[in-house]
């Protein structure tokens, strides 16, 4: 059985991606959390996993790190990770790669915090550009492949890679086109997303670095996390 090493569910956008793929494809795995801000949670893990980062998938003695590498590894072993249709699969891979390597303003200004609601201090031109690009990309996928997911009728890796953006748009109250906003609502109701969100709200532990970063760019209006 696989073991997936993850960080706090409230903050760890990278961990969410392969976790969702495993859940959506009904692939059995054991989940191990390493809490940000708790050094004792990382000591043994970093000895066993030299990069010392999450997520990391352990397949027996074989470690697979980096969220995109994990997804591609899973795709080699299991059907359905990517769309079966060549055109949809190609688009999904391109959109996933764009998410993996880009959108730096969205990442920097809108750090993931599932349980909080935040009013941004400002929407810079760079952030507005990233939001517009995500919106356009989602509209394209939904229109070309018929929805309800980005590359067609079934959830696939491209939805997993944009899932943290779904949580970010909820947290920061980002205005979107109708079709993109509808996609956000569908994703927030998708059972594995609901499970992750509910687990995130139950986390009573906090990481100061993440909390400071969130407050740097906005004002907290609500916090639904367990105290």
N, C-alpha and C positions, 0 to 999 in steps of 0.2 A: 504493500500500500504506500502511496505517496505521503510525504509530510510536507506541508507548506508552512514556512516560517513567515510571519507577518508582524507588522507594527500595530500600534493602537488603531482601532477601527474608526475612531473619530477623526483622526488626522491622516492616516496612511493611504493616500490615493494610489500609490504604486502597488500596495498590497491588495487593494480591492480588485484590481484587474484580473490577475490569475485566479483569485478566490472565486470571482463570479463565473469565470469559464468552467472551473471545476464543478461548481454548484449547478450551473445551467446544463452542463453535459451529464450530470448525475455520475460523476467520476468519484469514487470513494477516496478520501484523503483524511489525514490527521492534521489538525490546525494547532500550531504552536505560536503563541504571541510573545514578543519581546517588547516590553513597554519602553517608549521613549521617556527619558528622564530618570530611569532606574538602572544604573550601571550594572547592578548585580544580575539583571536579566540578560545581559549581553556578554558576560565574561566567557562562559563556556561556549556560547554560540560563535563568537569570533575566533575561538581556537579551532573550532570545527569547520568554519566557513570563512576563509581568509579575507574576502571582500568586506565581510562584516556588515552587509546591508540586507534590508528586506525589500521585496520578497525574495525568498529562495526556496525552490522546490527540491526536496530530497527524494530521489528514486533509488531505494536501497542505499548503496554507497556513492551514488552519482549525484553531485550537487548541480543544480541548474539555477543560476542567478540572473537577474534582470527580467522585468516583467514580459518584455517582448520575446526574449529567448525562451522563457518558460512556456508562453503560449505556443510558440512554434514547436517546441519539444512535445507539448501535448497534442498538437495537430498531427505529428508524425505517428502517434500511438492511438488516436481516437478520432472517429468521424464527427463532423458537424462543428468543429471549432471555427472553420472558415466556410463560407457558402459553397455549395456544390457547383453552382453556375460559374463559369469561367469569368464572365464580365463582372458579375457581382463580387466574386472573390478578388479579382484584381483591384476593383475600386475599394473594397474593404481593406485590403492590405495597404494601399496607398494612403487612405484616410487614417489608418492606424499608425503608419510610419510618421505621418505629419503630426499626429498628436504626440507621439513618443519623442519627437525631436524639436517640436516647436511650441508656440503659444506661451512664450516666456512671460509676457506681461500678465496674462491671465493667471499663471501659476504664482507670480510674485505678489500681485495685488489681491488675489482672491485665494488665499491658502485654504485648503479643505478643513472644515470643521463641521461635521454633519449636524451636531446638536445645537449649534448657535445660529442666530440670525443677526446679520451685520449690515448697517447702513454705511456704504463706502463714503470716504471723505471726498473723493473725486473719481471721475472716470476719465483717465488720461487718453489722449489720442491713440497711444499704443494699445491700451486695454480695449478701447472701443473697436479698434481694428481686429483684435483677436476675437472679441465677441461676435462681430459681424461675420468673420470668416467661419466660425463654428456654426452660426445660424445658417449661412449659405450652404455649407457642407452638409448639414443635416437635411435641409430642404432638398438638396440634390439627391441624396441617397433615398430619402422617403419617396420622392417623385419618380425616380428612375426604376426603383425596385419594388414599389408598391406597398411598403410598410408591412406590418406596423413597426418593424425594427429597421435599422439604418440600411441594411443590405438585403432586405426581403422579409419573408414571413417568419423566419426563425431568428432567435437571438444568436449572435455570433461574436467573435473576438472584437470586432469593431465597436459593438455596443459596450463591451466590457471596458474598452480603452477610453470611451467617452463617458462612462458612468461617473467618474469623479467630477466631471464637468457638470453633470446633472445635479449632483449634490451641491456643487459650488453655486450654480444658478439659483437653487433653492435658498441657500444660506444668504446670498447677497441680493436677492430680489431682482435679478437681471431681467429686463424686458426683452422679449423675443418675438419673432414672427409667430403667427397662429400655429403653423405646422410644427415649428420647433418647440413652442410652448406645450403643444399637445403631446409631443414626444417625451418631454420632461415629465409630464403627468403620468404617462404610461409607464415610464421607467421607474418612477417613484412607487408605483403599485406592483411592479414586477416582484414576485415572491422572494427571490434571493436578495434583491435590493432592500426589501422590507426587513429581511432577517439581519442584514448588515447594519442597517440604520438603527433597528431596535437594540442590537448589541452595542452599538456606539453610544446610545443614550444611557445604557447601563454602566458605562465606564465611569468610575468615581475618581480615577487617577488622572492627573494633568501633567503636561509637559510645559515648563515655563517658556522655553524657546518658541514653541508654537503659539502659546497664548499671547506672548509679547508681539510676535509677528502679526497676528490677526488684529490686535489693537493699534498697530502702527498705521494701518490703512483704513480703519473704519471704526464705527461706534457700535458696541454690542447693544442690540435692542431686545433680544430674548436669548435665554439659555435653557434648553430643555434637558440637559444632562443631569444625571444623578449626582447629588452632592456627596 
